[in-house]
Amino acid sequence: DAGRTDKLRPGDIVGALTGDAGLKVDAIGKIDVFPTRSYVAIQRTQADRALTRLQEGRIKARRFRIRQL
């Protein structure tokens, strides 16, 4: 759970997914950043890998709770 109050931007999420998680940009869909949480659309075939990598990694040098809906 992270959003605008955490100074999180869509570019930060894309950077974490393409860098740490190793996803290609075309596997990432719409990113919605709200005040306290963010939602990211990811291709189903890549979702498990992205979830695992983000749970282990960091965004903007901080750990956030990452979960699948």
PDB file of N, CA, C and O in Angstrom, chain B, residues numbered from 101:
ATOM      1  N   ASP B 101       0.834  -1.178   0.000  1.00  0.00           N
ATOM      2  CA  ASP B 101       0.000   0.000   0.000  1.00  0.00           C
ATOM      3  C   ASP B 101       0.877   1.239   0.000  1.00  0.00           C
ATOM      4  O   ASP B 101       1.570   1.524   0.977  1.00  0.00           O
ATOM      5  N   ALA B 102       0.841   1.959  -1.084  1.00  0.00           N
ATOM      6  CA  ALA B 102       1.606   3.194  -1.213  1.00  0.00           C
ATOM      7  C   ALA B 102       0.906   4.076  -2.236  1.00  0.00           C
ATOM      8  O   ALA B 102       0.302   3.587  -3.191  1.00  0.00           O
ATOM      9  N   GLY B 103       0.997   5.367  -2.022  1.00  0.00           N
ATOM     10  CA  GLY B 103       0.334   6.286  -2.940  1.00  0.00           C
ATOM     11  C   GLY B 103       1.003   7.640  -2.952  1.00  0.00           C
ATOM     12  O   GLY B 103       2.189   7.775  -2.651  1.00  0.00           O
ATOM     13  N   ARG B 104       0.217   8.638  -3.307  1.00  0.00           N
ATOM     14  CA  ARG B 104       0.757   9.991  -3.420  1.00  0.00           C
ATOM     15  C   ARG B 104       1.298  10.532  -2.105  1.00  0.00           C
ATOM     16  O   ARG B 104       2.266  11.293  -2.110  1.00  0.00           O
ATOM     17  N   THR B 105       0.703  10.162  -0.985  1.00  0.00           N
ATOM     18  CA  THR B 105       1.209  10.652   0.298  1.00  0.00           C
ATOM     19  C   THR B 105       2.601  10.103   0.591  1.00  0.00           C
ATOM     20  O   THR B 105       3.336  10.669   1.400  1.00  0.00           O
ATOM     21  N   ASP B 106       2.964   9.010  -0.060  1.00  0.00           N
ATOM     22  CA  ASP B 106       4.313   8.433   0.058  1.00  0.00           C
ATOM     23  C   ASP B 106       5.233   8.972  -1.040  1.00  0.00           C
ATOM     24  O   ASP B 106       6.362   8.509  -1.199  1.00  0.00           O
ATOM     25  N   LYS B 107       4.736   9.959  -1.795  1.00  0.00           N
ATOM     26  CA  LYS B 107       5.473  10.567  -2.910  1.00  0.00           C
ATOM     27  C   LYS B 107       5.806   9.558  -3.996  1.00  0.00           C
ATOM     28  O   LYS B 107       6.855   9.630  -4.636  1.00  0.00           O
ATOM     29  N   LEU B 108       4.891   8.617  -4.190  1.00  0.00           N
ATOM     30  CA  LEU B 108       5.058   7.588  -5.205  1.00  0.00           C
ATOM     31  C   LEU B 108       4.425   8.066  -6.509  1.00  0.00           C
ATOM     32  O   LEU B 108       3.307   8.581  -6.510  1.00  0.00           O
ATOM     33  N   ARG B 109       5.141   7.895  -7.617  1.00  0.00           N
ATOM     34  CA  ARG B 109       4.664   8.302  -8.930  1.00  0.00           C
ATOM     35  C   ARG B 109       4.596   7.082  -9.836  1.00  0.00           C
ATOM     36  O   ARG B 109       5.268   6.084  -9.576  1.00  0.00           O
ATOM     37  N   PRO B 110       3.790   7.145 -10.902  1.00  0.00           N
ATOM     38  CA  PRO B 110       3.725   6.012 -11.827  1.00  0.00           C
ATOM     39  C   PRO B 110       5.099   5.616 -12.376  1.00  0.00           C
ATOM     40  O   PRO B 110       5.367   4.430 -12.567  1.00  0.00           O
ATOM     41  N   GLY B 111       5.958   6.583 -12.627  1.00  0.00           N
ATOM     42  CA  GLY B 111       7.298   6.284 -13.130  1.00  0.00           C
ATOM     43  C   GLY B 111       8.133   5.474 -12.156  1.00  0.00           C
ATOM     44  O   GLY B 111       8.965   4.668 -12.573  1.00  0.00           O
ATOM     45  N   ASP B 112       7.920   5.678 -10.861  1.00  0.00           N
ATOM     46  CA  ASP B 112       8.633   4.892  -9.853  1.00  0.00           C
ATOM     47  C   ASP B 112       8.211   3.430  -9.920  1.00  0.00           C
ATOM     48  O   ASP B 112       9.036   2.526  -9.786  1.00  0.00           O
ATOM     49  N   ILE B 113       6.931   3.214 -10.127  1.00  0.00           N
ATOM     50  CA  ILE B 113       6.408   1.851 -10.214  1.00  0.00           C
ATOM     51  C   ILE B 113       6.915   1.171 -11.482  1.00  0.00           C
ATOM     52  O   ILE B 113       7.329   0.013 -11.446  1.00  0.00           O
ATOM     53  N   VAL B 114       6.881   1.891 -12.599  1.00  0.00           N
ATOM     54  CA  VAL B 114       7.390   1.337 -13.859  1.00  0.00           C
ATOM     55  C   VAL B 114       8.868   0.994 -13.722  1.00  0.00           C
ATOM     56  O   VAL B 114       9.309  -0.057 -14.188  1.00  0.00           O
ATOM     57  N   GLY B 115       9.627   1.867 -13.090  1.00  0.00           N
ATOM     58  CA  GLY B 115      11.046   1.612 -12.897  1.00  0.00           C
ATOM     59  C   GLY B 115      11.309   0.372 -12.071  1.00  0.00           C
ATOM     60  O   GLY B 115      12.212  -0.405 -12.379  1.00  0.00           O
ATOM     61  N   ALA B 116      10.526   0.183 -11.023  1.00  0.00           N
ATOM     62  CA  ALA B 116      10.692  -1.010 -10.186  1.00  0.00           C
ATOM     63  C   ALA B 116      10.319  -2.277 -10.955  1.00  0.00           C
ATOM     64  O   ALA B 116      10.984  -3.305 -10.826  1.00  0.00           O
ATOM     65  N   LEU B 117       9.264  -2.200 -11.746  1.00  0.00           N
ATOM     66  CA  LEU B 117       8.828  -3.378 -12.496  1.00  0.00           C
ATOM     67  C   LEU B 117       9.774  -3.729 -13.640  1.00  0.00           C
ATOM     68  O   LEU B 117      10.028  -4.908 -13.887  1.00  0.00           O
ATOM     69  N   THR B 118      10.290  -2.739 -14.330  1.00  0.00           N
ATOM     70  CA  THR B 118      11.170  -3.022 -15.462  1.00  0.00           C
ATOM     71  C   THR B 118      12.600  -3.295 -15.005  1.00  0.00           C
ATOM     72  O   THR B 118      13.332  -4.034 -15.663  1.00  0.00           O
ATOM     73  N   GLY B 119      12.996  -2.707 -13.893  1.00  0.00           N
ATOM     74  CA  GLY B 119      14.357  -2.926 -13.404  1.00  0.00           C
ATOM     75  C   GLY B 119      14.453  -4.154 -12.532  1.00  0.00           C
ATOM     76  O   GLY B 119      15.019  -5.166 -12.945  1.00  0.00           O
ATOM     77  N   ASP B 120      13.906  -4.081 -11.330  1.00  0.00           N
ATOM     78  CA  ASP B 120      14.014  -5.172 -10.364  1.00  0.00           C
ATOM     79  C   ASP B 120      13.254  -6.422 -10.794  1.00  0.00           C
ATOM     80  O   ASP B 120      13.770  -7.535 -10.688  1.00  0.00           O
ATOM     81  N   ALA B 121      12.041  -6.240 -11.274  1.00  0.00           N
ATOM     82  CA  ALA B 121      11.213  -7.393 -11.617  1.00  0.00           C
ATOM     83  C   ALA B 121      11.535  -7.951 -13.000  1.00  0.00           C
ATOM     84  O   ALA B 121      11.171  -9.086 -13.310  1.00  0.00           O
ATOM     85  N   GLY B 122      12.212  -7.168 -13.830  1.00  0.00           N
ATOM     86  CA  GLY B 122      12.613  -7.648 -15.143  1.00  0.00           C
ATOM     87  C   GLY B 122      11.498  -7.743 -16.163  1.00  0.00           C
ATOM     88  O   GLY B 122      11.618  -8.486 -17.137  1.00  0.00           O
ATOM     89  N   LEU B 123      10.422  -7.011 -15.964  1.00  0.00           N
ATOM     90  CA  LEU B 123       9.319  -7.036 -16.924  1.00  0.00           C
ATOM     91  C   LEU B 123       9.610  -6.113 -18.097  1.00  0.00           C
ATOM     92  O   LEU B 123      10.368  -5.151 -17.974  1.00  0.00           O
ATOM     93  N   LYS B 124       9.008  -6.411 -19.217  1.00  0.00           N
ATOM     94  CA  LYS B 124       9.082  -5.512 -20.365  1.00  0.00           C
ATOM     95  C   LYS B 124       7.969  -4.472 -20.221  1.00  0.00           C
ATOM     96  O   LYS B 124       6.931  -4.736 -19.615  1.00  0.00           O
ATOM     97  N   VAL B 125       8.199  -3.307 -20.777  1.00  0.00           N
ATOM     98  CA  VAL B 125       7.242  -2.205 -20.644  1.00  0.00           C
ATOM     99  C   VAL B 125       5.873  -2.581 -21.199  1.00  0.00           C
ATOM    100  O   VAL B 125       4.855  -2.148 -20.659  1.00  0.00           O
ATOM    101  N   ASP B 126       5.827  -3.369 -22.256  1.00  0.00           N
ATOM    102  CA  ASP B 126       4.537  -3.728 -22.847  1.00  0.00           C
ATOM    103  C   ASP B 126       3.724  -4.692 -21.984  1.00  0.00           C
ATOM    104  O   ASP B 126       2.554  -4.932 -22.281  1.00  0.00           O
ATOM    105  N   ALA B 127       4.306  -5.249 -20.930  1.00  0.00           N
ATOM    106  CA  ALA B 127       3.576  -6.123 -20.007  1.00  0.00           C
ATOM    107  C   ALA B 127       2.851  -5.317 -18.932  1.00  0.00           C
ATOM    108  O   ALA B 127       2.048  -5.864 -18.177  1.00  0.00           O
ATOM    109  N   ILE B 128       3.134  -4.015 -18.865  1.00  0.00           N
ATOM    110  CA  ILE B 128       2.544  -3.144 -17.851  1.00  0.00           C
ATOM    111  C   ILE B 128       1.433  -2.338 -18.491  1.00  0.00           C
ATOM    112  O   ILE B 128       1.611  -1.747 -19.556  1.00  0.00           O
ATOM    113  N   GLY B 129       0.278  -2.319 -17.828  1.00  0.00           N
ATOM    114  CA  GLY B 129      -0.862  -1.569 -18.332  1.00  0.00           C
ATOM    115  C   GLY B 129      -1.065  -0.284 -17.542  1.00  0.00           C
ATOM    116  O   GLY B 129      -0.110   0.415 -17.204  1.00  0.00           O
ATOM    117  N   LYS B 130      -2.306   0.006 -17.262  1.00  0.00           N
ATOM    118  CA  LYS B 130      -2.682   1.243 -16.584  1.00  0.00           C
ATOM    119  C   LYS B 130      -2.183   1.263 -15.139  1.00  0.00           C
ATOM    120  O   LYS B 130      -2.232   0.253 -14.436  1.00  0.00           O
ATOM    121  N   ILE B 131      -1.704   2.427 -14.714  1.00  0.00           N
ATOM    122  CA  ILE B 131      -1.252   2.622 -13.338  1.00  0.00           C
ATOM    123  C   ILE B 131      -2.081   3.748 -12.731  1.00  0.00           C
ATOM    124  O   ILE B 131      -2.083   4.867 -13.245  1.00  0.00           O
ATOM    125  N   ASP B 132      -2.777   3.458 -11.651  1.00  0.00           N
ATOM    126  CA  ASP B 132      -3.559   4.462 -10.925  1.00  0.00           C
ATOM    127  C   ASP B 132      -2.908   4.700  -9.575  1.00  0.00           C
ATOM    128  O   ASP B 132      -2.729   3.762  -8.798  1.00  0.00           O
ATOM    129  N   VAL B 133      -2.553   5.945  -9.289  1.00  0.00           N
ATOM    130  CA  VAL B 133      -1.947   6.292  -8.003  1.00  0.00           C
ATOM    131  C   VAL B 133      -2.933   7.174  -7.245  1.00  0.00           C
ATOM    132  O   VAL B 133      -3.254   8.280  -7.682  1.00  0.00           O
ATOM    133  N   PHE B 134      -3.404   6.681  -6.118  1.00  0.00           N
ATOM    134  CA  PHE B 134      -4.335   7.401  -5.256  1.00  0.00           C
ATOM    135  C   PHE B 134      -3.580   7.882  -4.016  1.00  0.00           C
ATOM    136  O   PHE B 134      -2.408   7.544  -3.854  1.00  0.00           O
ATOM    137  N   PRO B 135      -4.204   8.646  -3.154  1.00  0.00           N
ATOM    138  CA  PRO B 135      -3.468   9.164  -1.987  1.00  0.00           C
ATOM    139  C   PRO B 135      -2.790   8.109  -1.119  1.00  0.00           C
ATOM    140  O   PRO B 135      -1.668   8.329  -0.663  1.00  0.00           O
ATOM    141  N   THR B 136      -3.438   6.972  -0.880  1.00  0.00           N
ATOM    142  CA  THR B 136      -2.844   5.985   0.031  1.00  0.00           C
ATOM    143  C   THR B 136      -2.552   4.634  -0.601  1.00  0.00           C
ATOM    144  O   THR B 136      -2.015   3.751   0.069  1.00  0.00           O
ATOM    145  N   ARG B 137      -2.889   4.449  -1.863  1.00  0.00           N
ATOM    146  CA  ARG B 137      -2.590   3.172  -2.525  1.00  0.00           C
ATOM    147  C   ARG B 137      -2.500   3.351  -4.023  1.00  0.00           C
ATOM    148  O   ARG B 137      -2.930   4.366  -4.571  1.00  0.00           O
ATOM    149  N   SER B 138      -1.935   2.352  -4.678  1.00  0.00           N
ATOM    150  CA  SER B 138      -1.765   2.378  -6.126  1.00  0.00           C
ATOM    151  C   SER B 138      -2.201   1.044  -6.705  1.00  0.00           C
ATOM    152  O   SER B 138      -2.104   0.003  -6.054  1.00  0.00           O
ATOM    153  N   TYR B 139      -2.683   1.096  -7.944  1.00  0.00           N
ATOM    154  CA  TYR B 139      -3.098  -0.103  -8.661  1.00  0.00           C
ATOM    155  C   TYR B 139      -2.356  -0.156  -9.986  1.00  0.00           C
ATOM    156  O   TYR B 139      -2.235   0.850 -10.686  1.00  0.00           O
ATOM    157  N   VAL B 140      -1.861  -1.344 -10.323  1.00  0.00           N
ATOM    158  CA  VAL B 140      -1.102  -1.525 -11.562  1.00  0.00           C
ATOM    159  C   VAL B 140      -1.666  -2.721 -12.313  1.00  0.00           C
ATOM    160  O   VAL B 140      -1.830  -3.799 -11.741  1.00  0.00           O
ATOM    161  N   ALA B 141      -1.962  -2.534 -13.588  1.00  0.00           N
ATOM    162  CA  ALA B 141      -2.412  -3.635 -14.437  1.00  0.00           C
ATOM    163  C   ALA B 141      -1.189  -4.289 -15.067  1.00  0.00           C
ATOM    164  O   ALA B 141      -0.370  -3.617 -15.694  1.00  0.00           O
ATOM    165  N   ILE B 142      -1.072  -5.593 -14.898  1.00  0.00           N
ATOM    166  CA  ILE B 142       0.058  -6.354 -15.440  1.00  0.00           C
ATOM    167  C   ILE B 142      -0.500  -7.577 -16.162  1.00  0.00           C
ATOM    168  O   ILE B 142      -1.481  -8.171 -15.714  1.00  0.00           O
ATOM    169  N   GLN B 143       0.122  -7.952 -17.275  1.00  0.00           N
ATOM    170  CA  GLN B 143      -0.321  -9.139 -18.006  1.00  0.00           C
ATOM    171  C   GLN B 143      -0.368 -10.339 -17.068  1.00  0.00           C
ATOM    172  O   GLN B 143       0.506 -10.517 -16.219  1.00  0.00           O
ATOM    173  N   ARG B 144      -1.394 -11.149 -17.234  1.00  0.00           N
ATOM    174  CA  ARG B 144      -1.565 -12.321 -16.358  1.00  0.00           C
ATOM    175  C   ARG B 144      -0.340 -13.236 -16.360  1.00  0.00           C
ATOM    176  O   ARG B 144       0.026 -13.791 -15.323  1.00  0.00           O
ATOM    177  N   THR B 145       0.280 -13.388 -17.501  1.00  0.00           N
ATOM    178  CA  THR B 145       1.425 -14.303 -17.600  1.00  0.00           C
ATOM    179  C   THR B 145       2.632 -13.785 -16.812  1.00  0.00           C
ATOM    180  O   THR B 145       3.513 -14.568 -16.459  1.00  0.00           O
ATOM    181  N   GLN B 146       2.683 -12.509 -16.540  1.00  0.00           N
ATOM    182  CA  GLN B 146       3.813 -11.898 -15.846  1.00  0.00           C
ATOM    183  C   GLN B 146       3.489 -11.538 -14.393  1.00  0.00           C
ATOM    184  O   GLN B 146       4.388 -11.148 -13.648  1.00  0.00           O
ATOM    185  N   ALA B 147       2.246 -11.657 -13.982  1.00  0.00           N
ATOM    186  CA  ALA B 147       1.801 -11.173 -12.680  1.00  0.00           C
ATOM    187  C   ALA B 147       2.513 -11.855 -11.503  1.00  0.00           C
ATOM    188  O   ALA B 147       2.929 -11.178 -10.563  1.00  0.00           O
ATOM    189  N   ASP B 148       2.654 -13.165 -11.541  1.00  0.00           N
ATOM    190  CA  ASP B 148       3.299 -13.878 -10.430  1.00  0.00           C
ATOM    191  C   ASP B 148       4.755 -13.462 -10.256  1.00  0.00           C
ATOM    192  O   ASP B 148       5.225 -13.257  -9.136  1.00  0.00           O
ATOM    193  N   ARG B 149       5.455 -13.342 -11.366  1.00  0.00           N
ATOM    194  CA  ARG B 149       6.862 -12.938 -11.310  1.00  0.00           C
ATOM    195  C   ARG B 149       7.000 -11.509 -10.764  1.00  0.00           C
ATOM    196  O   ARG B 149       7.868 -11.235  -9.935  1.00  0.00           O
ATOM    197  N   ALA B 150       6.139 -10.611 -11.236  1.00  0.00           N
ATOM    198  CA  ALA B 150       6.184  -9.222 -10.771  1.00  0.00           C
ATOM    199  C   ALA B 150       5.853  -9.139  -9.289  1.00  0.00           C
ATOM    200  O   ALA B 150       6.501  -8.397  -8.551  1.00  0.00           O
ATOM    201  N   LEU B 151       4.864  -9.881  -8.853  1.00  0.00           N
ATOM    202  CA  LEU B 151       4.463  -9.878  -7.452  1.00  0.00           C
ATOM    203  C   LEU B 151       5.590 -10.363  -6.552  1.00  0.00           C
ATOM    204  O   LEU B 151       5.887  -9.738  -5.534  1.00  0.00           O
ATOM    205  N   THR B 152       6.206 -11.450  -6.913  1.00  0.00           N
ATOM    206  CA  THR B 152       7.306 -11.997  -6.113  1.00  0.00           C
ATOM    207  C   THR B 152       8.477 -11.029  -6.029  1.00  0.00           C
ATOM    208  O   THR B 152       9.003 -10.782  -4.944  1.00  0.00           O
ATOM    209  N   ARG B 153       8.882 -10.486  -7.155  1.00  0.00           N
ATOM    210  CA  ARG B 153      10.030  -9.577  -7.179  1.00  0.00           C
ATOM    211  C   ARG B 153       9.765  -8.295  -6.412  1.00  0.00           C
ATOM    212  O   ARG B 153      10.650  -7.803  -5.711  1.00  0.00           O
ATOM    213  N   LEU B 154       8.561  -7.742  -6.530  1.00  0.00           N
ATOM    214  CA  LEU B 154       8.256  -6.498  -5.814  1.00  0.00           C
ATOM    215  C   LEU B 154       8.118  -6.723  -4.310  1.00  0.00           C
ATOM    216  O   LEU B 154       8.464  -5.844  -3.520  1.00  0.00           O
ATOM    217  N   GLN B 155       7.622  -7.878  -3.912  1.00  0.00           N
ATOM    218  CA  GLN B 155       7.518  -8.166  -2.479  1.00  0.00           C
ATOM    219  C   GLN B 155       8.896  -8.275  -1.845  1.00  0.00           C
ATOM    220  O   GLN B 155       9.074  -7.928  -0.677  1.00  0.00           O
ATOM    221  N   GLU B 156       9.865  -8.752  -2.605  1.00  0.00           N
ATOM    222  CA  GLU B 156      11.230  -8.897  -2.093  1.00  0.00           C
ATOM    223  C   GLU B 156      12.038  -7.609  -2.225  1.00  0.00           C
ATOM    224  O   GLU B 156      12.994  -7.392  -1.480  1.00  0.00           O
ATOM    225  N   GLY B 157      11.657  -6.763  -3.168  1.00  0.00           N
ATOM    226  CA  GLY B 157      12.440  -5.575  -3.474  1.00  0.00           C
ATOM    227  C   GLY B 157      11.917  -4.305  -2.817  1.00  0.00           C
ATOM    228  O   GLY B 157      11.135  -4.346  -1.867  1.00  0.00           O
ATOM    229  N   ARG B 158      12.373  -3.175  -3.355  1.00  0.00           N
ATOM    230  CA  ARG B 158      12.018  -1.866  -2.817  1.00  0.00           C
ATOM    231  C   ARG B 158      11.633  -0.922  -3.950  1.00  0.00           C
ATOM    232  O   ARG B 158      12.049  -1.092  -5.096  1.00  0.00           O
ATOM    233  N   ILE B 159      10.832   0.070  -3.601  1.00  0.00           N
ATOM    234  CA  ILE B 159      10.492   1.158  -4.498  1.00  0.00           C
ATOM    235  C   ILE B 159      10.892   2.432  -3.771  1.00  0.00           C
ATOM    236  O   ILE B 159      10.456   2.675  -2.647  1.00  0.00           O
ATOM    237  N   LYS B 160      11.714   3.235  -4.408  1.00  0.00           N
ATOM    238  CA  LYS B 160      12.232   4.466  -3.794  1.00  0.00           C
ATOM    239  C   LYS B 160      12.895   4.173  -2.453  1.00  0.00           C
ATOM    240  O   LYS B 160      12.705   4.909  -1.484  1.00  0.00           O
ATOM    241  N   ALA B 161      13.663   3.108  -2.403  1.00  0.00           N
ATOM    242  CA  ALA B 161      14.425   2.676  -1.220  1.00  0.00           C
ATOM    243  C   ALA B 161      13.551   2.321  -0.021  1.00  0.00           C
ATOM    244  O   ALA B 161      14.036   2.301   1.111  1.00  0.00           O
ATOM    245  N   ARG B 162      12.289   2.043  -0.251  1.00  0.00           N
ATOM    246  CA  ARG B 162      11.379   1.653   0.833  1.00  0.00           C
ATOM    247  C   ARG B 162      10.629   0.394   0.447  1.00  0.00           C
ATOM    248  O   ARG B 162      10.376   0.136  -0.730  1.00  0.00           O
ATOM    249  N   ARG B 163      10.280  -0.377   1.451  1.00  0.00           N
ATOM    250  CA  ARG B 163       9.459  -1.569   1.231  1.00  0.00           C
ATOM    251  C   ARG B 163       7.994  -1.190   1.398  1.00  0.00           C
ATOM    252  O   ARG B 163       7.627  -0.426   2.291  1.00  0.00           O
ATOM    253  N   PHE B 164       7.173  -1.740   0.521  1.00  0.00           N
ATOM    254  CA  PHE B 164       5.738  -1.505   0.587  1.00  0.00           C
ATOM    255  C   PHE B 164       5.017  -2.845   0.568  1.00  0.00           C
ATOM    256  O   PHE B 164       5.566  -3.849   0.113  1.00  0.00           O
ATOM    257  N   ARG B 165       3.797  -2.855   1.058  1.00  0.00           N
ATOM    258  CA  ARG B 165       2.989  -4.077   1.001  1.00  0.00           C
ATOM    259  C   ARG B 165       2.448  -4.206  -0.423  1.00  0.00           C
ATOM    260  O   ARG B 165       1.746  -3.321  -0.912  1.00  0.00           O
ATOM    261  N   ILE B 166       2.779  -5.303  -1.074  1.00  0.00           N
ATOM    262  CA  ILE B 166       2.374  -5.569  -2.449  1.00  0.00           C
ATOM    263  C   ILE B 166       1.468  -6.793  -2.424  1.00  0.00           C
ATOM    264  O   ILE B 166       1.804  -7.812  -1.820  1.00  0.00           O
ATOM    265  N   ARG B 167       0.324  -6.688  -3.081  1.00  0.00           N
ATOM    266  CA  ARG B 167      -0.562  -7.857  -3.134  1.00  0.00           C
ATOM    267  C   ARG B 167      -1.337  -7.877  -4.441  1.00  0.00           C
ATOM    268  O   ARG B 167      -1.478  -6.856  -5.114  1.00  0.00           O
ATOM    269  N   GLN B 168      -1.830  -9.036  -4.782  1.00  0.00           N
ATOM    270  CA  GLN B 168      -2.565  -9.243  -6.024  1.00  0.00           C
ATOM    271  C   GLN B 168      -4.056  -9.163  -5.753  1.00  0.00           C
ATOM    272  O   GLN B 168      -4.542  -9.657  -4.735  1.00  0.00           O
ATOM    273  N   LEU B 169      -4.776  -8.535  -6.673  1.00  0.00           N
ATOM    274  CA  LEU B 169      -6.240  -8.462  -6.543  1.00  0.00           C
ATOM    275  C   LEU B 169      -6.899  -9.422  -7.496  1.00  0.00           C
ATOM    276  O   LEU B 169      -8.126  -9.507  -7.537  1.00  0.00           O
TER     277      LEU B 169
END
